[in-house]
Amino acid sequence: MVLYEDIDNLRQIAAEDLWVAEMILDSNDELLAHIGFNLQQYVEKMMKASLQEHDIDYPKTHDLVLLLELFPQEKVTKEDAAFAYILSRFSVETRYRRSYAPPMDGKQIFERAKRFAAKIETLW
């Protein structure tokens, strides 16, 4: 059974994660670890809301690649999977060490995360 209040709650919190990422980006776009972490959280919650909406169980994980595997694969591109991997690395790796250097800057990751989250809804 799908609990729509949970779905709405996830989307609301995701919007807050996006807002925080944008505030950090606007104040200091060099804080990439913090921007990426909030964007990863945003996308993760949007993915989980979409999965819940389609009554698909998912594991307790921050791994966007694993979550992406639960979507219809015929519509998932290699670029989608690659970006999910890039963004997933912000969930844990950058919280404890700063050695991760993604192939995009903060603005690029921000815009790509918004497009990726919007695309999630089109995969069904």
C-alpha positions in Angstrom: 0.0 0.0 0.0 1.3 3.4 -1.0 1.2 6.1 1.7 0.9 9.3 -0.3 1.7 11.4 2.8 5.1 9.7 2.9 5.6 10.4 -0.8 4.7 14.1 -0.3 6.9 14.3 2.8 9.9 12.8 0.8 9.3 15.3 -2.0 9.1 18.2 0.5 12.3 17.2 2.3 13.9 16.7 -1.1 13.0 20.3 -2.1 14.6 21.5 1.1 17.8 19.6 0.2 17.8 21.3 -3.2 17.2 24.7 -1.6 20.2 24.1 0.8 22.4 23.1 -2.0 21.5 26.2 -3.9 22.1 28.4 -0.9 25.6 26.9 -0.5 26.3 27.2 -4.2 25.2 30.9 -4.1 27.4 31.7 -1.1 30.5 29.7 -2.0 30.6 27.5 -5.0 33.9 26.0 -3.8 32.1 24.0 -1.1 31.5 21.2 -3.5 31.4 18.4 -0.9 28.5 20.1 0.8 26.7 21.1 -2.4 27.1 17.5 -3.7 25.9 15.9 -0.5 22.7 17.9 -0.5 22.1 17.2 -4.1 22.7 13.5 -3.6 20.1 13.7 -0.8 17.7 15.6 -3.0 17.9 13.0 -5.8 17.8 10.1 -3.4 14.5 11.3 -1.9 13.0 12.0 -5.3 13.9 8.5 -6.5 12.4 6.9 -3.4 9.3 9.0 -3.7 8.8 7.9 -7.3 9.5 4.2 -6.3 6.9 4.4 -3.5 4.4 6.1 -5.8 4.8 3.1 -8.1 4.5 0.6 -5.2 8.1 -0.6 -5.6 10.0 -1.7 -2.5 13.5 -0.5 -2.2 16.4 -1.2 0.2 17.6 1.2 2.8 20.5 2.7 0.9 22.1 5.9 -0.3 23.4 4.3 -3.4 21.6 6.0 -6.4 22.9 3.4 -8.8 21.2 0.6 -6.8 18.0 2.6 -6.7 18.2 3.4 -10.4 18.2 -0.4 -11.1 14.7 -0.5 -9.8 13.4 1.8 -12.5 12.4 0.5 -16.0 15.8 -0.2 -17.5 14.8 0.4 -21.1 14.6 4.1 -20.4 17.7 4.5 -18.2 20.7 5.6 -20.2 24.4 5.0 -19.6 24.7 8.8 -18.8 22.0 8.4 -16.1 23.8 5.5 -14.5 27.1 7.4 -14.7 25.6 10.5 -13.1 24.0 8.4 -10.4 27.4 7.0 -9.6 29.0 10.4 -9.5 26.3 11.8 -7.2 26.3 8.7 -5.0 29.9 9.2 -4.0 28.8 12.4 -2.2 26.6 10.5 0.2 29.4 9.1 2.3 32.9 9.6 0.7 33.0 13.4 0.9 31.6 13.5 4.4 34.8 12.1 5.9 37.5 12.9 3.4 37.8 15.5 0.6 39.8 13.4 -1.9 36.9 13.0 -4.3 37.1 15.3 -7.3 34.0 14.9 -9.5 34.2 15.7 -13.2 31.9 18.7 -12.8 31.9 22.0 -10.8 29.1 22.9 -8.4 26.9 24.7 -10.9 27.1 21.8 -13.4 26.3 19.2 -10.7 23.4 21.4 -9.5 21.8 21.8 -12.9 22.4 18.1 -13.8 20.9 16.9 -10.5 17.7 19.0 -11.2 17.4 17.5 -14.7 18.1 14.0 -13.4 15.4 14.3 -10.7 12.9 15.6 -13.3 13.8 12.7 -15.6 13.0 10.2 -12.8 9.3 10.9 -13.3 9.5 10.1 -17.0 11.0 6.7 -16.6 7.6 5.1 -15.9 
